[in-house]
Amino acid sequence: MILYQVVELKRVKRKYLVIIKTDKSEEDYLLSEDLIVEYRLVKGKELEKKTYLVFKESYKRDELYQKVLHYALYKQRCTSEITDYLTKHNILKQDQIYYLNKLINASILDDSKYATNFIQEAFEFKKYGLKKIIYDLKQKRIDSTLYTKIIAEITNKQITENIDYLYQKKLKSTKNKSINRAVQDIKQFIIRKGYDYALVNKVIESKKSEIINSVSEDDALDKDYLIAKKKYSKKPEKEYQNTISYLLRKGYTYNKIKERMGG
């Protein structure tokens, strides 16, 4: 009977170098601690051929598992992300269950915790609206039962506070625009974050007087007027109409434009 004996075992950083020898050959493996424990490998340990062949299969699986583990620990992952990672590495669907179960049993993979943390980070820190959060969770193929209740617990007051935060942030970059453009830019900025149009419109319209006082519309109009004059001066016959059209697109009122152009 051919026996396979562990002739060397030493730690190399976070793994173990194991040399297994028969009377004809010698092979070395860089193993995780999991395999060392599973096969109770110590120097001098002897393995029968059947056990050794099973060990070699486990070694191949463990090599990939260590890569998956590193990927999963780099930042919190959900099941679909791990599945996509395994698919990318050409692991068949029926074989993926082994790696998923190992991560679940090690409490590393948990879609329920993932959904909770994802919503908290997205809403509280990134200030995303519920529409975007739900969309992103669906894209990650998270079961809706894991997040519906959490979403429902977010109050209108919290949502309005987020909208107000985003409003204040965007207001700082709308100083040199027409009032209409400033209002629209602020609304679009917040809506793109995933907030309901009707609520955003209501909140921002209530702040319109603050926007008017904050925006230097006359200075912005002077600047845009000079840009338009330069842009369309090569065609004098169309300069007047093109300038008006340009400034209207910028959000200035017709009366305001006419006033700036001398009536």
BAFI-3210 file (N, C-alpha, C; in Angstrom, 3 decimals, decimal comma, padded with zeros to 6 digits):
// residues 263
n [1|2|3|4|5|6|7|8|9|10|11|12|13|14|15|16|17|18|19|20|21|22|23|24|25|26|27|28|29|30|31|32|33|34|35|36|37|38|39|40|41|42|43|44|45|46|47|48|49|50|51|52|53|54|55|56|57|58|59|60|61|62|63|64|65|66|67|68|69|70|71|72|73|74|75|76|77|78|79|80|81|82|83|84|85|86|87|88|89|90|91|92|93|94|95|96|97|98|99|100|101|102|103|104|105|106|107|108|109|110|111|112|113|114|115|116|117|118|119|120|121|122|123|124|125|126|127|128|129|130|131|132|133|134|135|136|137|138|139|140|141|142|143|144|145|146|147|148|149|150|151|152|153|154|155|156|157|158|159|160|161|162|163|164|165|166|167|168|169|170|171|172|173|174|175|176|177|178|179|180|181|182|183|184|185|186|187|188|189|190|191|192|193|194|195|196|197|198|199|200|201|202|203|204|205|206|207|208|209|210|211|212|213|214|215|216|217|218|219|220|221|222|223|224|225|226|227|228|229|230|231|232|233|234|235|236|237|238|239|240|241|242|243|244|245|246|247|248|249|250|251|252|253|254|255|256|257|258|259|260|261|262|263]
n.u [000,843|000,571|001,739|001,282|003,248|003,544|006,230|007,231|006,193|005,416|004,832|003,904|003,617|000,256|-000,457|000,256|003,095|003,246|004,850|004,501|005,344|006,142|007,522|008,349|007,876|007,584|005,609|004,619|002,501|000,658|-001,176|-004,358|-005,302|-007,650|-007,671|-005,518|-006,476|-008,788|-007,777|-006,108|-003,301|-000,015|003,499|004,915|002,544|000,619|-001,032|-003,503|-003,840|-006,437|-007,470|-005,605|-006,062|-008,606|-007,958|-006,406|-008,358|-009,850|-007,981|-007,785|-010,320|-010,189|-008,223|-009,514|-011,578|-010,253|-009,610|-012,167|-013,002|-011,265|-012,186|-014,784|-014,321|-013,049|-014,809|-018,180|-020,263|-022,995|-025,129|-025,543|-023,328|-021,194|-021,918|-021,765|-019,037|-018,015|-019,077|-017,717|-015,264|-015,634|-017,009|-019,295|-022,868|-024,022|-021,852|-021,288|-022,751|-021,384|-019,330|-020,825|-022,318|-020,259|-019,380|-021,720|-022,081|-019,880|-020,676|-020,138|-021,367|-024,396|-027,375|-029,445|-028,290|-026,660|-028,491|-029,610|-027,359|-026,637|-028,849|-028,752|-026,244|-026,611|-028,847|-028,372|-025,721|-024,869|-027,066|-029,088|-032,245|-035,319|-036,271|-033,994|-032,466|-034,025|-034,061|-031,311|-030,949|-032,584|-031,165|-029,024|-030,136|-031,371|-033,600|-036,826|-038,214|-036,356|-035,811|-038,062|-039,532|-037,650|-037,300|-039,872|-039,890|-038,556|-039,070|-041,239|-040,299|-037,541|-036,872|-037,475|-035,621|-033,252|-033,618|-033,531|-030,897|-029,497|-030,424|-029,278|-026,610|-026,454|-027,266|-025,104|-023,616|-025,007|-024,916|-024,272|-026,346|-029,421|-032,486|-034,576|-033,145|-031,456|-033,320|-034,407|-032,093|-031,421|-033,671|-033,519|-031,072|-031,598|-033,736|-032,469|-031,042|-032,808|-035,285|-038,812|-040,585|-042,796|-042,644|-040,078|-040,436|-042,366|-040,937|-038,730|-039,973|-041,042|-038,848|-038,123|-037,914|-035,651|-033,760|-033,887|-032,830|-030,289|-029,114|-027,184|-028,556|-028,520|-025,782|-025,099|-026,618|-025,432|-022,933|-023,622|-024,864|-022,788|-021,288|-023,062|-023,249|-020,662|-020,590|-022,516|-021,896|-020,796|-022,756|-024,499|-027,134|-028,673|-028,005|-029,361|-031,812|-030,800|-029,321|-031,310|-032,710|-030,719|-030,349|-032,864|-032,895|-031,139|-032,664|-033,527|-036,030|-038,166|-038,735|-036,714|-034,479|-034,948|-034,816|-032,113|-030,956|-031,508|-034,140]
n.v [-001,203|002,174|004,899|008,276|010,679|013,384|015,361|017,803|020,796|024,050|027,414|030,005|033,191|033,811|031,282|027,714|025,873|022,768|019,695|016,729|013,350|010,393|007,119|007,489|010,080|013,661|016,264|019,663|021,896|024,878|025,699|026,614|027,377|026,091|023,694|022,397|021,845|020,372|017,987|017,223|017,668|017,077|017,073|014,101|012,773|010,222|009,455|007,510|006,347|006,845|008,772|010,747|011,492|012,564|014,688|016,205|017,100|018,647|020,573|021,917|023,084|024,637|026,484|028,187|028,985|030,542|032,752|033,679|034,214|036,299|038,231|038,538|039,575|041,948|044,063|044,439|042,010|040,916|038,065|037,862|039,215|037,578|035,280|036,185|036,652|034,049|032,900|034,360|033,214|030,845|028,836|026,279|026,472|024,537|023,904|026,212|026,444|025,234|027,077|029,339|028,402|027,922|030,515|031,567|029,935|030,749|033,156|035,303|035,924|037,419|038,333|039,732|041,347|042,735|044,208|045,861|047,385|048,525|050,178|051,937|053,218|054,311|056,013|057,603|058,549|058,846|060,145|059,275|058,935|057,054|055,819|055,428|053,837|051,499|050,721|050,181|048,036|046,121|045,778|044,436|042,083|041,512|040,001|041,309|041,066|041,349|044,003|045,654|046,281|047,787|050,006|051,045|052,063|054,438|057,801|060,522|062,905|062,446|062,038|064,547|066,079|065,130|066,022|068,754|069,013|068,315|070,337|072,636|072,053|072,037|074,615|076,256|076,112|077,425|080,133|081,939|082,028|082,071|082,701|080,918|078,804|078,091|077,155|074,944|073,407|072,729|071,227|069,084|067,968|066,911|065,171|063,326|061,975|060,222|060,953|061,669|063,380|065,149|065,757|066,914|069,121|070,529|071,161|072,690|074,789|076,097|077,319|079,251|082,067|082,304|081,276|083,202|085,407|084,468|083,990|085,646|087,046|089,217|089,692|087,238|087,283|089,421|088,293|086,009|087,293|088,682|086,509|085,383|087,478|087,514|084,962|084,958|087,054|086,871|086,572|089,035|089,624|087,741|087,929|089,298|087,847|085,270|085,694|086,336|083,871|082,184|083,201|082,802|080,031|079,720|080,299|082,842|085,396|086,681|089,445|090,307|089,826|091,534|093,956|094,005|094,119|096,588|097,178]
n.w [000,000|-000,947|000,833|001,817|003,085|005,405|005,314|005,821|007,383|007,621|008,698|006,463|006,233|006,178|005,578|005,191|004,377|003,051|002,646|000,966|000,756|-001,130|-001,711|-004,270|-005,203|-004,548|-003,313|-003,003|-001,126|-000,681|001,911|003,387|006,787|007,346|005,835|006,957|009,509|008,871|007,717|009,664|009,584|010,374|010,972|009,842|009,612|008,000|004,975|003,391|-000,029|-001,102|000,648|000,232|-002,443|-002,221|-000,587|-002,387|-004,186|-002,462|-001,925|-004,406|-004,500|-002,232|-002,852|-004,688|-003,027|-001,118|-002,632|-003,229|-000,662|000,049|-001,745|-000,769|001,745|001,304|000,954|002,142|000,682|-001,420|-002,156|-004,962|-005,986|-005,208|-006,585|-009,240|-009,326|-009,080|-011,382|-013,272|-012,937|-014,153|-012,755|-012,396|-011,976|-010,262|-008,729|-007,426|-005,138|-003,042|-002,339|-001,698|000,490|002,326|002,876|003,955|006,234|007,637|008,464|006,850|004,497|004,148|003,196|004,378|006,406|004,712|003,140|005,125|005,986|003,551|002,934|005,100|004,741|002,159|002,456|004,785|004,617|001,889|001,060|-000,667|-002,346|-001,749|-004,072|-005,689|-003,991|-003,722|-006,402|-006,807|-005,031|-006,218|-008,574|-007,563|-007,040|-004,614|-002,370|-002,050|000,326|002,262|002,577|002,420|004,793|006,214|004,554|004,723|007,279|007,216|007,687|006,536|007,456|007,777|005,112|004,015|005,394|004,262|001,635|002,077|002,951|000,597|-001,026|000,177|-000,308|-003,133|-003,698|-003,264|-005,576|-007,499|-007,907|-009,998|-012,105|-014,014|-012,271|-012,802|-014,041|-011,942|-010,037|-011,456|-011,850|-009,227|-008,462|-010,336|-009,650|-007,091|-007,628|-009,289|-007,399|-006,470|-005,397|-004,907|-007,419|-006,993|-004,245|-004,077|-005,749|-004,289|-001,890|-002,849|-004,222|-002,072|-001,114|-002,837|-002,641|-001,093|-002,839|-004,852|-003,509|-003,137|-005,606|-008,064|-010,357|-012,190|-012,582|-013,671|-016,000|-017,389|-017,929|-019,487|-021,593|-022,858|-023,693|-025,533|-027,408|-028,461|-029,532|-031,558|-033,214|-035,734|-037,551|-038,201|-039,051|-037,790|-035,219|-033,113|-032,711|-032,258|-029,944|-028,087|-028,078|-027,103|-024,496|-023,431|-023,327|-021,297|-019,184|-018,462|-018,113|-020,714|-020,590|-018,905|-020,457|-022,660|-021,366|-020,613|-023,112|-023,927|-024,492]
ca.u [000,000|001,343|001,382|001,741|003,663|003,884|007,628|007,553|005,033|005,846|003,958|004,396|002,661|-001,031|-000,709|001,197|003,764|003,232|005,497|004,031|006,310|006,030|008,857|008,674|007,730|007,421|004,799|004,423|001,225|000,505|-002,529|-004,999|-005,407|-008,842|-007,320|-004,621|-007,340|-009,708|-007,071|-005,240|-001,956|001,144|004,699|004,936|001,227|000,555|-002,347|-003,693|-004,009|-007,804|-007,568|-004,734|-006,738|-009,683|-007,261|-006,001|-009,568|-010,170|-006,969|-008,182|-011,484|-009,785|-007,487|-010,503|-012,330|-009,458|-009,773|-013,541|-013,015|-010,607|-013,128|-015,929|-013,893|-012,528|-015,915|-019,359|-020,832|-024,258|-025,068|-025,412|-021,956|-020,353|-022,310|-021,182|-017,586|-017,775|-019,396|-016,595|-014,155|-016,071|-017,511|-020,652|-023,870|-024,196|-020,671|-021,224|-023,425|-020,357|-018,649|-021,826|-022,637|-019,114|-019,413|-022,896|-021,795|-018,853|-021,332|-019,531|-022,377|-025,715|-028,087|-030,278|-027,403|-026,194|-029,567|-029,705|-026,196|-026,698|-029,853|-028,251|-025,177|-027,145|-029,779|-027,841|-024,422|-024,868|-028,289|-029,894|-033,661|-035,790|-036,391|-032,666|-032,046|-034,769|-033,558|-029,978|-031,101|-033,121|-030,060|-028,165|-030,968|-031,705|-035,021|-037,526|-038,659|-035,255|-035,643|-039,334|-039,866|-036,664|-037,661|-041,141|-039,651|-037,978|-040,187|-041,270|-039,447|-036,165|-036,719|-037,461|-034,336|-032,260|-033,844|-033,047|-029,434|-029,061|-030,746|-028,247|-025,364|-026,523|-027,462|-023,785|-023,042|-025,975|-024,874|-024,198|-027,296|-030,749|-033,269|-035,275|-032,168|-031,010|-034,401|-034,480|-030,877|-031,534|-034,684|-033,011|-029,996|-032,196|-034,530|-031,526|-030,611|-033,809|-036,416|-040,072|-040,662|-043,806|-042,130|-038,954|-041,024|-043,024|-039,919|-037,907|-040,824|-041,200|-037,580|-037,812|-037,482|-034,265|-032,947|-033,847|-031,896|-028,945|-028,593|-026,846|-029,066|-028,083|-024,377|-025,087|-027,161|-024,381|-021,907|-024,173|-025,159|-021,515|-020,946|-023,949|-022,851|-019,438|-020,891|-023,356|-021,523|-020,370|-023,954|-025,209|-028,560|-029,367|-027,412|-030,369|-032,725|-030,030|-028,955|-032,516|-032,962|-029,664|-030,602|-034,087|-032,504|-030,427|-033,656|-033,899|-037,345|-038,095|-038,682|-035,380|-033,549|-035,212|-034,317|-030,643|-030,556|-031,885|-035,528]
ca.v [000,000|003,409|005,889|009,636|011,177|014,800|015,414|019,191|021,664|025,283|028,558|031,014|034,284|033,355|029,924|026,694|025,093|021,340|018,816|015,346|012,515|008,931|006,582|007,812|011,502|014,624|017,400|020,680|022,610|026,042|025,423|027,452|026,713|025,242|022,358|021,793|021,338|019,361|016,723|017,007|017,509|017,378|016,425|012,655|012,179|009,409|009,398|006,469|006,902|007,346|010,015|011,728|011,972|013,448|015,885|017,006|017,751|019,690|021,616|022,719|023,879|025,612|027,549|029,144|029,537|031,598|033,937|034,150|034,759|037,606|039,112|038,780|040,337|043,260|044,893|043,587|041,582|040,184|036,772|038,011|039,631|036,385|034,405|036,745|036,441|032,629|032,691|034,943|032,259|029,619|027,821|025,891|026,862|023,488|023,905|027,485|026,290|024,893|028,301|030,200|027,844|028,129|031,921|031,740|029,266|031,533|034,444|036,333|036,253|037,560|039,350|040,542|042,369|043,551|045,141|046,841|048,276|049,243|051,241|052,922|054,005|055,047|057,063|058,506|059,137|059,294|060,957|058,797|058,795|055,677|055,261|054,967|052,752|050,295|050,343|049,584|046,728|045,214|045,475|043,474|040,882|041,276|039,688|042,492|040,830|041,694|045,455|046,392|046,788|048,819|051,175|051,584|052,724|055,768|058,741|061,676|063,937|062,103|062,261|066,003|066,562|064,814|066,938|070,071|068,930|068,352|071,694|073,556|071,699|072,451|076,068|076,897|076,108|078,019|081,583|082,710|081,485|082,683|082,141|079,720|077,723|077,678|076,355|073,678|072,627|072,193|070,161|067,935|067,383|066,124|064,090|062,299|061,218|059,196|061,473|061,844|064,684|066,007|066,230|067,816|070,345|071,231|071,687|073,715|075,952|076,814|078,000|080,050|083,410|082,157|081,104|084,518|086,255|083,888|084,001|086,953|086,885|090,310|089,429|086,073|087,713|090,205|087,359|085,198|088,183|088,924|085,244|085,262|088,504|087,039|083,728|085,168|088,301|086,603|086,650|090,203|089,618|086,822|088,081|089,720|086,741|084,161|086,073|086,163|082,427|081,646|083,615|082,118|078,658|079,805|080,426|084,227|085,756|087,506|090,856|090,549|089,849|092,754|095,058|093,977|094,445|097,973|097,291]
ca.w [000,000|-001,027|001,848|001,546|004,403|005,572|005,753|006,188|007,602|008,264|008,421|005,528|006,380|006,701|005,110|005,629|003,334|003,412|001,666|001,123|000,029|-001,202|-002,029|-005,652|-005,545|-003,454|-003,760|-001,951|-001,187|000,186|002,389|004,402|008,091|007,304|005,355|007,955|010,581|008,331|007,500|010,832|009,039|011,220|010,434|010,101|009,349|006,803|004,345|002,394|-001,373|-001,266|001,424|-000,424|-003,645|-001,745|-000,123|-003,552|-004,689|-001,478|-002,112|-005,572|-004,093|-001,214|-003,537|-005,191|-001,891|-000,494|-003,490|-003,005|000,697|-000,018|-002,447|000,116|002,925|000,890|001,422|002,279|-000,592|-001,382|-002,843|-006,418|-006,292|-005,092|-007,701|-010,468|-009,233|-009,367|-012,800|-014,005|-012,839|-014,849|-011,831|-012,747|-010,974|-009,248|-007,850|-006,706|-003,836|-002,043|-001,899|-001,060|001,809|003,225|003,304|004,825|007,508|008,340|008,760|006,001|003,491|004,778|002,415|005,266|006,974|003,588|002,800|006,218|005,919|002,275|003,064|006,060|004,106|001,017|002,870|005,805|004,269|000,496|000,910|-001,777|-002,105|-001,679|-005,418|-006,128|-003,100|-004,122|-007,730|-006,648|-004,382|-007,236|-009,485|-006,875|-006,908|-003,213|-002,173|-001,531|001,706|003,175|002,755|002,379|006,128|006,568|003,753|005,239|008,568|006,974|007,790|005,631|008,058|007,425|003,667|003,813|005,911|003,230|000,510|002,506|002,953|-000,804|-001,505|000,671|-000,994|-004,537|-003,760|-003,276|-006,933|-008,440|-007,678|-011,247|-013,076|-013,931|-011,169|-013,303|-014,226|-010,608|-009,453|-012,187|-011,576|-007,859|-008,501|-011,090|-008,841|-006,006|-008,224|-009,754|-006,221|-006,182|-004,626|-005,617|-008,073|-006,366|-002,952|-004,363|-006,294|-003,172|-000,966|-003,499|-004,482|-000,802|-000,842|-004,014|-002,247|-000,627|-004,052|-005,513|-002,751|-003,186|-006,975|-008,639|-011,713|-013,068|-012,939|-014,551|-017,286|-018,057|-018,402|-020,568|-022,714|-023,554|-024,360|-026,696|-028,385|-029,103|-030,235|-032,734|-033,901|-037,114|-038,400|-037,664|-039,375|-036,876|-033,885|-032,127|-032,409|-031,680|-028,578|-027,269|-027,949|-026,236|-023,118|-022,997|-022,970|-020,018|-018,128|-018,161|-018,646|-021,928|-020,188|-018,339|-021,593|-023,410|-020,548|-020,688|-024,476|-024,208|-024,969]
c.u [000,876|000,823|002,004|002,009|003,999|005,300|008,042|006,256|005,524|004,959|004,654|003,345|001,358|-001,371|000,361|001,786|003,854|003,881|005,093|004,850|005,872|007,427|009,287|008,648|007,549|006,657|004,630|003,135|001,280|-000,953|-003,039|-005,063|-006,609|-008,503|-006,383|-005,447|-008,208|-009,031|-006,078|-003,790|-000,906|002,340|004,720|003,611|001,251|-000,886|-002,395|-004,000|-005,396|-007,979|-006,755|-005,395|-007,899|-009,086|-006,886|-007,192|-009,963|-009,227|-007,331|-009,349|-011,078|-009,001|-008,439|-011,260|-011,559|-009,531|-011,159|-013,638|-012,390|-011,520|-014,292|-015,568|-013,376|-013,538|-017,143|-019,976|-022,183|-024,115|-024,847|-023,993|-020,992|-020,642|-021,700|-019,674|-017,238|-018,035|-018,260|-015,391|-014,557|-016,466|-018,974|-021,626|-024,033|-023,019|-020,563|-021,807|-022,420|-019,710|-019,614|-022,136|-021,499|-019,094|-020,583|-022,628|-020,750|-019,376|-020,692|-020,537|-023,757|-026,466|-028,972|-029,467|-026,911|-027,229|-029,686|-028,576|-026,214|-027,661|-029,353|-027,188|-025,733|-028,004|-029,124|-026,556|-024,373|-026,078|-029,096|-031,359|-034,091|-035,911|-035,062|-032,208|-032,720|-034,290|-032,213|-030,055|-031,667|-032,033|-029,120|-028,899|-031,205|-033,206|-035,714|-038,003|-037,586|-035,125|-036,949|-039,670|-038,922|-036,978|-038,898|-040,955|-039,002|-039,116|-040,097|-040,383|-037,987|-035,895|-036,614|-036,147|-033,217|-032,381|-033,302|-031,523|-028,892|-029,328|-029,653|-026,915|-025,352|-026,635|-026,130|-023,190|-023,989|-025,999|-024,980|-025,037|-028,579|-031,510|-033,970|-034,331|-031,679|-032,041|-034,454|-033,269|-030,933|-032,529|-034,140|-031,911|-030,563|-032,996|-033,625|-030,975|-031,648|-035,002|-037,627|-040,205|-041,616|-043,299|-040,984|-039,487|-041,647|-041,993|-039,156|-038,729|-041,024|-039,947|-037,199|-037,320|-036,037|-033,322|-032,786|-032,836|-030,455|-028,298|-028,341|-027,255|-028,577|-026,640|-024,285|-025,582|-026,133|-023,335|-022,412|-024,488|-023,890|-021,053|-021,761|-023,560|-021,623|-019,726|-021,616|-022,996|-021,124|-021,549|-024,848|-026,712|-029,368|-028,920|-028,465|-031,258|-032,002|-029,637|-030,134|-032,791|-031,980|-029,967|-031,891|-033,779|-031,764|-031,380|-034,061|-035,276|-037,168|-037,961|-037,304|-034,340|-033,701|-034,662|-032,798|-030,156|-031,021|-033,250|-035,703]
c.v [001,250|004,383|007,231|010,302|012,676|014,870|016,831|019,982|022,920|026,450|029,541|032,124|033,739|031,934|028,961|025,985|023,653|020,542|017,383|014,456|011,049|008,413|006,932|009,316|012,361|015,847|018,392|021,456|023,813|026,043|026,484|026,666|025,762|023,815|021,631|021,135|020,186|017,999|016,408|016,769|017,970|016,649|014,954|011,979|011,431|009,334|008,241|007,123|007,518|008,685|011,123|012,315|012,910|014,772|016,793|017,740|018,900|020,874|022,536|023,635|024,994|026,768|028,624|029,781|030,668|032,893|034,552|034,812|036,150|038,635|039,504|039,654|041,729|044,352|044,004|043,290|040,905|038,912|036,908|038,418|038,434|035,431|034,883|036,533|034,994|032,310|033,212|034,005|030,875|028,475|027,535|026,198|025,814|023,415|025,186|027,382|026,005|026,156|029,252|029,711|028,042|029,564|032,197|031,141|030,003|032,924|035,606|036,823|036,245|038,692|040,246|041,675|043,312|044,613|046,240|047,862|049,126|050,429|052,340|053,818|054,890|056,226|058,087|059,209|059,645|060,159|060,564|058,721|057,335|055,027|054,691|053,783|051,443|049,796|049,629|048,195|045,697|044,809|044,436|042,173|040,497|041,031|040,863|042,309|041,226|043,199|046,258|047,029|047,927|050,117|051,860|052,362|054,106|056,780|059,866|062,804|063,694|062,380|063,746|066,608|066,286|065,755|068,320|070,116|069,053|069,722|072,679|073,317|072,223|073,970|076,810|076,990|076,723|079,541|082,372|082,077|082,293|082,012|080,864|078,542|077,198|076,758|074,980|072,795|071,981|071,033|068,907|067,206|066,457|064,950|062,964|061,469|060,187|059,651|061,727|063,267|065,630|066,580|067,219|069,157|071,192|071,898|072,843|074,967|076,774|077,615|078,976|081,451|083,387|082,016|082,440|085,426|085,768|084,039|085,434|086,948|087,971|090,108|088,259|086,447|088,528|089,279|086,558|086,038|088,435|087,668|085,082|086,251|088,041|085,828|083,974|086,418|088,098|086,639|087,773|090,162|088,706|086,997|088,375|088,544|085,564|084,438|085,887|084,678|081,777|081,960|083,011|080,678|078,618|080,048|081,842|084,525|086,681|088,987|091,231|090,667|091,157|093,979|095,167|094,415|095,842|098,119|096,761]
c.w [000,000|000,036|001,479|002,893|004,375|006,123|006,162|006,355|008,307|007,817|007,478|005,484|006,946|006,263|005,627|004,403|003,823|002,281|001,981|000,193|000,017|-001,499|-003,445|-005,959|-004,294|-003,998|-002,618|-002,212|-000,242|000,638|003,357|005,713|008,119|006,879|006,321|009,059|010,077|008,187|008,620|010,406|010,045|010,603|010,845|009,819|008,027|006,300|003,372|001,045|-001,562|-000,561|000,765|-001,663|-003,297|-001,265|-001,293|-004,165|-003,762|-001,621|-003,277|-005,225|-003,137|-001,814|-004,040|-004,030|-001,224|-001,313|-003,288|-001,638|000,730|-000,672|-001,531|001,307|002,581|001,210|001,456|000,910|-000,367|-002,222|-004,345|-006,815|-006,226|-006,254|-009,008|-010,497|-009,596|-010,835|-013,673|-014,006|-013,347|-013,905|-012,162|-011,618|-009,879|-008,283|-007,022|-005,300|-002,720|-001,465|-001,189|000,348|002,804|003,752|004,238|006,199|008,328|008,712|008,003|004,965|004,153|004,076|003,274|005,888|005,879|003,247|003,847|006,139|004,649|002,375|003,997|005,439|002,991|001,463|003,798|005,390|002,822|000,171|-000,323|-001,362|-002,191|-003,059|-005,901|-005,280|-003,506|-005,481|-007,606|-006,008|-005,361|-008,224|-008,888|-006,566|-005,447|-003,109|-001,487|-000,089|002,721|003,409|002,779|003,722|006,529|005,829|004,330|006,540|008,419|006,864|006,754|006,142|007,693|005,942|003,371|004,299|004,912|002,041|000,856|002,515|001,528|-001,420|-001,098|-000,046|-002,424|-004,666|-003,882|-004,688|-007,962|-008,321|-008,986|-012,352|-013,019|-012,801|-011,611|-013,475|-012,878|-009,961|-010,122|-011,910|-010,197|-007,833|-009,178|-010,317|-007,764|-006,554|-008,712|-008,605|-005,794|-005,381|-005,519|-006,154|-007,341|-005,044|-003,151|-004,842|-005,179|-002,256|-001,603|-003,823|-003,215|-000,442|-001,957|-003,659|-001,759|-001,826|-004,764|-004,838|-002,861|-004,557|-007,460|-010,114|-012,665|-013,525|-013,920|-015,947|-018,073|-018,678|-019,603|-021,809|-023,538|-024,294|-025,641|-027,794|-029,172|-029,988|-031,559|-033,550|-035,364|-038,097|-037,874|-037,901|-038,438|-035,419|-032,820|-031,708|-031,769|-030,233|-027,640|-027,023|-026,985|-024,772|-022,570|-022,568|-021,637|-018,844|-017,764|-018,770|-019,853|-021,576|-019,649|-019,466|-022,376|-022,671|-020,663|-022,067|-024,890|-024,799|-026,347]
res [m|i|l|y|q|v|v|e|l|k|r|v|k|r|k|y|l|v|i|i|k|t|d|k|s|e|e|d|y|l|l|s|e|d|l|i|v|e|y|r|l|v|k|g|k|e|l|e|k|k|t|y|l|v|f|k|e|s|y|k|r|d|e|l|y|q|k|v|l|h|y|a|l|y|k|q|r|c|t|s|e|i|t|d|y|l|t|k|h|n|i|l|k|q|d|q|i|y|y|l|n|k|l|i|n|a|s|i|l|d|d|s|k|y|a|t|n|f|i|q|e|a|f|e|f|k|k|y|g|l|k|k|i|i|y|d|l|k|q|k|r|i|d|s|t|l|y|t|k|i|i|a|e|i|t|n|k|q|i|t|e|n|i|d|y|l|y|q|k|k|l|k|s|t|k|n|k|s|i|n|r|a|v|q|d|i|k|q|f|i|i|r|k|g|y|d|y|a|l|v|n|k|v|i|e|s|k|k|s|e|i|i|n|s|v|s|e|d|d|a|l|d|k|d|y|l|i|a|k|k|k|y|s|k|k|p|e|k|e|y|q|n|t|i|s|y|l|l|r|k|g|y|t|y|n|k|i|k|e|r|m|g|g]
***
